[in-house]
Amino acid sequence: MNRVPMTIEGAESLRAELEKLKKIERPAVVQAIAEAREHGDLKENAEYHAAREKQGFIEGRIRDIESKLSFAQVIDVKSIEPSGKVIFGTTVSIIHMDTDEEVTYKIVGDDEADVKNHKISVNSPIARALIGKEEGDVVEVHTPSGAVEYEIDQVKHI
């Protein structure tokens, strides 16, 4: 499998979730299973089945996070000399050419993407159109409703 780009913040967030799952969630569900077993007949014990289901979810999420971190290529954009060029990890302010509406996005890895917080995946159509371009360039983004043009106003390494 290929390396997957991830920001430092994204990697730290996954590590924090992993630690919480291993040190808090996993022991709590093991305790809940033990308590449910003490209640007797496991076939009709809803608490036991719910705890086992939660345990399966936790173990699956732990494996998922460990896999993502093992294939992550953590990129610290702050350590890269700013050049005005859009690269992974940069924060880009763009202006819609028709409406003059300005929006700012940070280009992040797939698992970090959160449009509500202005973080877009490096694999999204808009990020793919922006990567490699520079401040002042006009880019065309193909959307389901047609092509939209944006001007790159500012590129920040934050």
N, C-alpha and C positions, 0 to 999 in steps of 0.2 A: 504494500500500500504506500502511496505517496505521502510526503510530508504535507501537513495542513497548516496554513498560516493562522496565527492567533496573536492577539495583542497581549501585552503583559497583564493588563487588567482582566482580560478574558481567562488567561491561565490562572491568575490568582483567585478569581471567582470560582473556577472549577475545583481548584485545590481546597478552597474553604468549604465548598459543598461536600467534597470527598471526605474531609476530616470530620464534618458534622455527621455524615452518614455512618462513618466507621466508629466514631467515639460516642455518639449520642443516640442516633436512631437505631443502629444495629443492636446495641445492648438493651435498649428499651423494648424492642420487639422480641428479643430472646426471653426477657423477663416476662413479657405478656404471654408468650407461648407456655412458659413454665407454669404460670399461674392458671392458665386455662386448662392445662393438663391435670392440675390438681382437682378440678371440678368433676372429673370422672369421664363418662362416655364421650369419646371424641367424635363419634359419628354425628351426634346431634348438638355439638357444642359450637355455636355460632362464633363465640369469642375466639376459640382456637382457630377456626377456619379463616376468620378475618385477620388474625395475627399472622398466620402462615402466608396468606395472600400478600400482606404488607411486607413480610420478610422477603418474598420472591421479588417484589418491586424494588426493595432496597438493594438486594444483591445484584439485580440486573442493572440498576443505576450505577452502582459502584463499578461494575465491569465496564459499563459504557464510558464513564468518566476516565477510568484508568486507561482505556484504549485511546480515547481522544487525546489525553495528555501524552501518551507514548508516541503518537504520530504528529504531535504539535511542533510546529516551527515557530517559536515565540520570537516576535519581532518588536523591538523597542524603537519606535519611530523617532523618539526624542534623541537617540544617539546617532541618527542619520542627519547629515548636513542639509538644512533646508535649501531647495533649489527652485521652488515655485512649481515643481512638477508633482502631479498627483500620483502617489504610491500607496501601497497598503499601509493602513494605520494613520494616514493623514486626515485632517479635518478640512473639509472643502466647503466653501460658500459659493453657491451657484445662483444665477439670476435667470429666471424664466424669460426668454426673449419676447414673448407675446404679452405677458402680464406684468413684467418687471418685479414679480414676486421673488424675494430672496429666501433661500432655504440653506441650512447648513447640515452636512452629514459627515459622520466619521465612518471611514471604510474599515470594516472589521471582518473577522472570520465568520463562517456560516453559523456557528453555535452562539455567537455573540450578537448577531443581528437583532435589532429591536427598533423598528421604525418609529414607534412612539417616542423613543429617546434619541431619535436622529442618528441611529447606528444602522448602516446598511451593509449587507453581505458583499464581499468582494466579488461574488459570482452573480450579483443582481445586474439587470440590464443597465441601470444608471451607473453603477460602479465600473462595469466593464467599459462603458463609453468614456468614463472620466480617466481611468488609469492610463498613465503615460502622457496625458495632456498637461498643459501649463496654464498659469494665470493668464487671462486675456483670451484664451482659446474658446471657440464656440464648438460645442459638441451636440450631436444629434442622438437622441435617445428614442429607440423604437418601443412604443407602448402599445397595449391592445387597442387603444383609441387613435393610434397613429403616431407619427414622428413628432417629437417635441425638441426644440432647441434651447440650450442653456449656455450662458457664458460663465466661465470659471472666473469668479471674482477674487477669491483668496484661498491660498493653500497654507495650512498651519501644521506644524509638527508638535502637537500638544497631547 
